[in-house]
Amino acid sequence: MIKDSNASTTTSSRSNVQVGRIRLRHRNSKASSNEVPAAAAEGNGNKQLLLLNDQNKYRSMLIRAYSSIWMIGGFIFVVYMGHLYIWAMVVIIQIFMAKELFGLLRKTNEDKKLPGFRHLNWHFFFTAMLFVYGRILSQQLVNTVTTDKFLYKIVANLIKYHMVTCYFLYIAGFVWFILSLKKKMYKYQFGQYAWTHMILIVVFTQSSFTVANIFEGIFWFLLPASLIVINDIAAYIFGFFFGKTPLIKLSPKKTWEGFIGASFSTIISAFVLAKFLGHFQWLTCPRKDLSTGWLQCNPGPLFMPQMFTLPGWLPEWFPWKEMDVLPVQWHALGLGLFASVIAPFGGFFASGFKRAFKIKDFGDSIPGHGGMTDRMDCQMVMAVFAYIYHQSFIVAQSVSVGMIFEQIVVNLSYEEQRALYINLGEIIRQFGEC
């Protein structure tokens, strides 16, 4: 009996071991099948499988293409409508971005214990909006209301006390925050306070440079924004069909083939696109007020065609020896180089940020693309560079009539401005008599 029981025990243990081995083999086979893409992404011999083994890539590409067509179509329509509509579009984009980022660190349980705390974030957001746009568009606002004496006085006072108004609005939010502090909620509240200010500095302030570019001429907004779109599309296409070598670990689907192909495509597109856009006065003229009419102006030297002699080392069969070039096209090469080499790091930064918070996208407002923040990460970096480049290398570094006029409006009362006008008239009359 003991032998039988031992035999049965041995048999059952052997069967259990065999079952365990079968299960282990099954698990290993499943694990190995699931780890193929990761191994392919990391292995040197199978890098060509990085983007080719994705069964849903054609479906995702189609969805992404449809969304891109709708976005580009809507973008073209807004640009056609003019400066104010583009500004409104930028504001809407900023609100969507703020909403996505405000919600990233939200905790429902804590929010329920802090009624009204979410409104504090939006108070800081709109205070920052008033401060930034008030400084950027003060001159355009003055030029819009100069024909009405009453509105002119109001606007002049608003501009004069604009900074102190925004400061006290911020202080009101600061006091509101201190009064809202609750025991056992301090860490969460201070975390939200710091997160709000990071959003304002990193996201809102950078993207607000876009508005400054718009009123310098739609050209200086449209060209940089288009180059980011071209670079993104070209990187996706080159990486989709030729991508084999991973570029950066933060974005596993980014490849060197896509990066290099997109760089060449973007720089060439910048040179060609600048010439096309430079022929439209509607795009090149700066907007000096807040009206919506079509603009006409004398094209500056940057938009006057010049003959450029092609280098002599080109082959004899090349059909062109000279070509018309707008001087702004040479500046466009610098913008294209930045858009293809540096601006993508805004996307890498966003990828690292999303990995830190273990999320795929910032939102789902754009099918195939993620949230609004996912589409604007590179645009923010590009907008700041375009503004700095324009102010450093395009705008003449001298005191202009507009700058003097702005100082007069901000710092002098109406009576002082009238006295200045009379004195200037006397001076001009005396010089005329001489």
TAKA-V612247 format. One record per pair of residues at least 4 apart in sequence whose C-alpha atoms are under 7 Angstrom apart, sorted by the first residue. I is the first residue (numbers start at 1). J is the second residue. Records with the same first field share a line. If there is no record, write none. Layout:
I: J + J
This chain:
1: 5
2: 6
3: 7
4: 8
5: 9
6: 10
7: 11
8: 12
9: 13
10: 14
11: 15
12: 16
13: 17
14: 18
15: 19
16: 20
17: 21
18: 22
19: 23
20: 24
21: 25
22: 26
23: 27
24: 28
25: 29
26: 30
27: 31
28: 32
29: 33
30: 34
31: 35
32: 36
35: 39
36: 40
37: 41 + 50
38: 42
39: 43
40: 46 + 47 + 49 + 50
41: 47 + 50
43: 47
47: 244 + 245
48: 244
49: 53
50: 244
51: 240 + 243 + 253
56: 60
57: 61
58: 62
59: 63
60: 64 + 368
61: 65
62: 66
63: 67 + 367 + 368
64: 68 + 367 + 368 + 369
65: 69
66: 70
67: 71 + 366 + 367 + 368
68: 72
69: 73
70: 74
71: 75
72: 76
73: 77
74: 78
75: 79
76: 80
77: 81
78: 82 + 85 + 86
79: 86
81: 85
82: 86 + 292
83: 87 + 214 + 215
84: 88 + 290 + 292
85: 89
86: 90
87: 91 + 211
88: 92
89: 93
90: 94
91: 95
92: 96
93: 97 + 372
94: 98 + 204
95: 99
96: 100 + 372
97: 101 + 372 + 373
98: 102
99: 103
100: 104 + 362 + 363
102: 106
107: 111
108: 112
109: 113
110: 114
111: 115
119: 123
120: 124 + 173
121: 125 + 196
122: 126
123: 127 + 173
124: 128 + 170 + 173
125: 129 + 200
126: 130
127: 131 + 166 + 169 + 170
128: 132
129: 133
130: 134
131: 135 + 163 + 166
132: 136
133: 137
134: 138
136: 212
137: 141
138: 142 + 159
139: 143 + 406
140: 144 + 288 + 289 + 290
141: 145 + 289 + 290
142: 146 + 152 + 155
143: 288 + 289
144: 289 + 290
145: 151 + 152
146: 152
148: 152
149: 153
150: 154
151: 155
152: 156
153: 157
154: 158
155: 159
156: 160 + 409 + 410
157: 161
158: 162
159: 410
160: 410 + 411
161: 165
162: 166
163: 167
164: 168
165: 169
166: 170
167: 171
168: 172
169: 173
170: 174
171: 175
172: 176
173: 177
174: 178
175: 179
176: 180
177: 181
181: 186
182: 186
185: 189
186: 190
187: 191
188: 192
189: 193
190: 194
191: 195
192: 196
193: 197
194: 198
195: 199
196: 200
197: 201
198: 202
199: 203 + 204
200: 204 + 205
201: 205
202: 206
203: 207
204: 208
206: 380 + 384
207: 380 + 383
209: 213 + 383 + 384 + 387
210: 214 + 221 + 383
211: 215
212: 216
213: 217 + 220 + 221 + 387
214: 218 + 220 + 221
215: 286 + 287
216: 220 + 286 + 287
217: 283 + 284 + 285 + 286 + 287
218: 222 + 283 + 284
219: 223 + 277 + 283 + 284
220: 224
221: 225
222: 226
223: 227 + 274
224: 228 + 335 + 382 + 386
225: 229 + 379
226: 230
227: 231 + 266 + 270 + 336 + 339
228: 232 + 339 + 378 + 379
229: 233
230: 234 + 266
231: 235 + 262 + 263 + 266 + 340
232: 236
233: 237
234: 238 + 262 + 265
235: 239 + 258 + 259 + 261 + 262
236: 240 + 258
237: 241
238: 242 + 243 + 257 + 258 + 261
239: 243 + 254 + 255 + 257 + 258
242: 257
243: 255 + 257 + 258
244: 255
245: 255 + 256 + 257
246: 252 + 253 + 254 + 255 + 256
247: 254 + 255 + 256
248: 252 + 254
250: 348 + 351 + 352
251: 348 + 351
254: 258
255: 259
256: 260
257: 261
258: 262
259: 263
260: 264
261: 265
262: 266 + 340
263: 267 + 340 + 341
264: 268
265: 269
266: 270 + 336 + 340
267: 271 + 333 + 336 + 337
268: 272
269: 273
270: 274 + 332 + 333 + 336
271: 275 + 329 + 332 + 333
272: 276
273: 277
274: 278 + 328 + 329 + 332
275: 279 + 326 + 329
277: 283
278: 284 + 303
280: 284
281: 285 + 295 + 296 + 297
282: 294 + 295 + 296
285: 295 + 296 + 297
299: 303 + 304
300: 304
302: 326 + 327 + 328
303: 326 + 327 + 328
304: 326
305: 324 + 325 + 326
306: 324 + 325 + 326
307: 322 + 323 + 324 + 325
308: 322 + 323 + 324 + 325
309: 321 + 322 + 323
310: 321 + 322
314: 318
325: 329
328: 332
329: 333
331: 335
332: 336
333: 337
334: 338
335: 339
336: 340
337: 341
338: 342 + 343
339: 343 + 382
340: 344
343: 378 + 381 + 382
344: 348 + 378
345: 349
346: 350 + 377 + 378 + 381
347: 351 + 377 + 378
348: 352
349: 353
350: 354 + 377
351: 355
352: 356
353: 357
354: 358 + 359 + 360 + 361
355: 359
361: 370 + 371 + 374
362: 370 + 371 + 373 + 374
363: 370 + 371
364: 370 + 371
365: 370 + 371 + 372
366: 370 + 371 + 372
370: 374
371: 375
372: 376
373: 377
376: 380
378: 382
379: 383
380: 384
381: 385
382: 386
383: 387
384: 388
385: 389
386: 390
387: 391
388: 392
389: 393
390: 394 + 395
391: 395
399: 403
400: 404
401: 405
402: 406
403: 407
404: 408
405: 409
406: 410
407: 411
408: 412
412: 416 + 417
413: 417
414: 418
415: 419
416: 420
417: 421
418: 422
419: 423
420: 424
421: 425
422: 426
423: 427
424: 428
425: 429
426: 430
427: 431
428: 432
429: 433
430: 434
